[in-house]
């Protein structure tokens, strides 16, 4: 997860929800496995994704909230994230994998 990709995601969210704190658009669903979540997350434009859990993200002090149609959700930061915050966040996610679940991208 390059910082520029995270910054672009936050900027895109801000265009649609200017009153929100800095927010990343993410996909999650409490009852779906990763493959189902990725299949239903048609808003994801990236060819590769990284996987984590809401619990791991919340343990870092960030909130994950539903946004619109599932599995769309928001990972909210309390303030503009620094490079140090991004580094800690990266460690909470898996290595990149194909959005289609093949892992060979």
Secondary structure, 3 states (H helix, E strand, C coil): CCHHHHHHHHHHHHHHCCCCCCEEEEECCCCCCHHHHHHHCCCCCCCEECCCCHHHHHHCCCEEEECCCCCEEEEECCCCCCHHHHHHHHHCCCCCEECCCCCCC
